[in-house]
Amino acid sequence: MSTNRDVRRYIYLSKENIMNVKKVMWLYIVFLTCIVVGFNSDIMPKPYGLAKQYIPAAKLRKLAAYRIPNDDKVAHFFMVGLLAFLVNLSLSLSRVSFGKTAVLKGSLILMVFVTIEESSQAFFPSRSCSLGDLLANYAGIWCFGQAAVYYTTHRDSIDMKLPHFLRTWLQQPRRE
């Protein structure tokens, strides 16, 4: 198993780059928290209710036919998955061992938080606690956690596929 020092050396994560990832991660956490609090407290209008106000009923029925099936689950998968990617990168892919099994620390922390968040929805009359949403969260955490591992171990080949200007921008430290 590689240590955090080996991972940092291999993926060129300087302290400055780790701080940048952490800043993005915290902004994303604040964004997701605002969404959760807004929906749980009825501050934010529900998308369907908002659409009913501005779209005639005949057009709304036609639009409903084009709706992506399980769009809520897809949103859970990608939003929580992206957070897992950022958290695991900011923690330099540190792991927690349970016997012979090593789990990404960031993924484990997120699994606890999304379980609490999804369970807390049972206490709000306007929300519903959904096992499907929780499973979509878990799937996103696992897939994007593995994507963070893949990104860090294959960074050189990924960087070579980027356009030259983007590659040089990512590899050079910023001056402030």
C-alpha positions as CSV (number, residue, x, y, z in Angstrom):
1,M,0.0,0.0,0.0
2,S,1.4,3.4,-0.9
3,T,1.7,6.1,1.7
4,N,0.4,9.7,1.4
5,R,3.9,10.9,0.6
6,D,4.2,8.5,-2.3
7,V,0.8,9.6,-3.7
8,R,1.6,13.3,-3.4
9,R,4.9,12.8,-5.2
10,Y,3.4,10.8,-8.0
11,I,0.5,13.1,-8.7
12,Y,2.4,16.4,-8.2
13,L,0.1,17.6,-5.4
14,S,1.9,20.5,-3.7
15,K,0.5,22.0,-0.5
16,E,-0.9,24.9,-2.6
17,N,-2.7,22.5,-5.0
18,I,-4.2,20.6,-2.0
19,M,-5.4,23.9,-0.6
20,N,-7.0,24.8,-3.9
21,V,-8.8,21.4,-4.0
22,K,-9.9,21.9,-0.4
23,K,-11.3,25.4,-1.2
24,V,-13.3,24.0,-4.1
25,M,-14.5,21.1,-1.9
26,W,-15.7,23.5,0.9
27,L,-17.5,25.7,-1.6
28,Y,-19.2,22.6,-3.0
29,I,-20.2,21.5,0.5
30,V,-21.7,24.9,1.2
31,F,-23.6,24.7,-2.1
32,L,-25.0,21.2,-1.4
33,T,-25.9,22.3,2.2
34,C,-27.9,25.3,0.9
35,I,-29.8,23.0,-1.5
36,V,-30.6,20.5,1.3
37,V,-31.6,23.1,3.8
38,G,-33.6,25.0,1.1
39,F,-35.6,21.9,0.1
40,N,-36.1,20.7,3.7
41,S,-37.4,24.0,4.9
42,D,-39.6,24.8,1.8
43,I,-37.6,28.0,1.2
44,M,-36.9,26.8,-2.4
45,P,-39.8,26.1,-4.7
46,K,-40.1,22.6,-6.0
47,P,-39.2,22.4,-9.7
48,Y,-42.6,20.9,-10.7
49,G,-44.5,23.5,-8.7
50,L,-42.5,26.3,-10.2
51,A,-43.1,24.9,-13.7
52,K,-46.9,24.7,-13.1
53,Q,-46.9,28.5,-12.4
54,Y,-45.3,29.4,-15.7
55,I,-46.0,26.7,-18.2
56,P,-49.5,25.9,-19.6
57,A,-50.9,22.6,-18.5
58,A,-51.0,21.1,-22.0
59,K,-47.3,21.9,-22.6
60,L,-46.4,20.6,-19.1
61,R,-47.9,17.2,-19.9
62,K,-45.9,17.0,-23.1
63,L,-42.7,18.0,-21.3
64,A,-43.4,15.3,-18.6
65,A,-43.1,12.7,-21.4
66,Y,-39.6,13.8,-22.1
67,R,-38.4,13.7,-18.5
68,I,-35.4,11.5,-17.9
69,P,-36.4,8.4,-15.9
70,N,-35.0,8.4,-12.4
71,D,-33.6,11.9,-12.8
72,D,-33.5,12.3,-9.1
73,K,-31.3,9.3,-8.7
74,V,-29.0,10.5,-11.5
75,A,-28.7,13.9,-9.7
76,H,-27.8,12.2,-6.4
77,F,-25.2,10.0,-8.1
78,F,-23.4,12.9,-9.8
79,M,-23.7,15.5,-7.1
80,V,-22.5,13.3,-4.2
81,G,-20.1,11.5,-6.5
82,L,-18.4,14.8,-7.4
83,L,-18.1,15.7,-3.7
84,A,-16.5,12.3,-3.1
85,F,-14.0,12.9,-5.8
86,L,-13.0,16.3,-4.3
87,V,-13.0,15.0,-0.7
88,N,-10.8,12.0,-1.5
89,L,-8.4,14.2,-3.5
90,S,-8.2,16.8,-0.7
91,L,-7.4,14.0,1.8
92,S,-4.7,12.7,-0.6
93,L,-6.5,9.4,-0.9
94,S,-5.9,8.5,2.8
95,R,-7.4,5.2,3.7
96,V,-8.8,3.5,6.8
97,S,-8.1,-0.3,7.2
98,F,-10.6,-2.8,8.4
99,G,-8.7,-6.0,8.5
100,K,-7.5,-6.7,5.0
101,T,-9.9,-4.2,3.5
102,A,-8.8,-0.6,3.0
103,V,-11.5,2.1,2.4
104,L,-10.9,5.6,1.3
105,K,-11.4,7.9,4.4
106,G,-13.2,10.6,2.4
107,S,-15.7,8.0,1.0
108,L,-16.3,6.6,4.5
109,I,-17.0,10.0,5.9
110,L,-19.4,10.9,3.1
111,M,-21.3,7.6,3.5
112,V,-21.9,8.4,7.1
113,F,-23.1,12.0,6.3
114,V,-25.4,11.0,3.4
115,T,-26.9,8.2,5.5
116,I,-27.7,10.8,8.2
117,E,-29.0,13.3,5.7
118,E,-31.2,10.9,3.9
119,S,-32.5,9.5,7.2
120,S,-33.3,13.0,8.4
121,Q,-35.7,13.5,5.6
122,A,-38.1,11.2,7.3
123,F,-38.7,14.0,9.9
124,F,-39.8,16.6,7.4
125,P,-43.3,16.4,6.0
126,S,-42.4,17.9,2.7
127,R,-39.5,15.4,2.1
128,S,-39.4,11.6,1.7
129,C,-36.7,9.2,2.9
130,S,-35.8,7.1,-0.1
131,L,-33.6,4.0,-0.2
132,G,-33.2,4.5,-3.9
133,D,-31.6,8.0,-3.3
134,L,-29.4,6.5,-0.6
135,L,-28.2,3.7,-2.9
136,A,-27.6,6.3,-5.7
137,N,-25.5,8.3,-3.2
138,Y,-23.5,5.2,-2.3
139,A,-22.9,4.3,-5.9
140,G,-21.7,7.9,-6.7
141,I,-19.4,7.8,-3.7
142,W,-17.9,4.5,-4.7
143,C,-17.6,5.3,-8.5
144,F,-16.1,8.8,-8.0
145,G,-13.9,7.5,-5.2
146,Q,-12.5,5.0,-7.7
147,A,-12.2,7.8,-10.3
148,A,-10.1,9.8,-7.9
149,V,-7.8,6.8,-7.4
150,Y,-7.6,6.3,-11.2
151,Y,-6.9,10.0,-11.8
152,T,-4.1,10.0,-9.3
153,T,-2.4,6.9,-10.5
154,H,-2.8,7.7,-14.3
155,R,-2.3,11.4,-14.1
156,D,0.5,11.5,-16.6
157,S,-1.5,9.7,-19.3
158,I,-4.6,11.8,-18.6
159,D,-2.6,15.1,-18.7
160,M,-1.1,14.1,-22.1
161,K,-4.7,13.9,-23.5
162,L,-5.4,17.5,-22.4
163,P,-4.9,20.4,-24.7
164,H,-1.4,21.9,-24.4
165,F,-2.5,25.2,-22.8
166,L,-4.6,23.4,-20.2
167,R,-1.8,21.0,-19.4
168,T,0.8,23.7,-18.9
169,W,-1.7,25.7,-16.8
170,L,-2.4,22.8,-14.5
171,Q,1.3,21.9,-14.1
172,Q,2.6,25.3,-13.3
173,P,2.3,26.7,-9.7
174,R,0.3,29.8,-9.5
175,R,1.9,33.1,-8.4
176,E,-0.1,35.4,-6.2
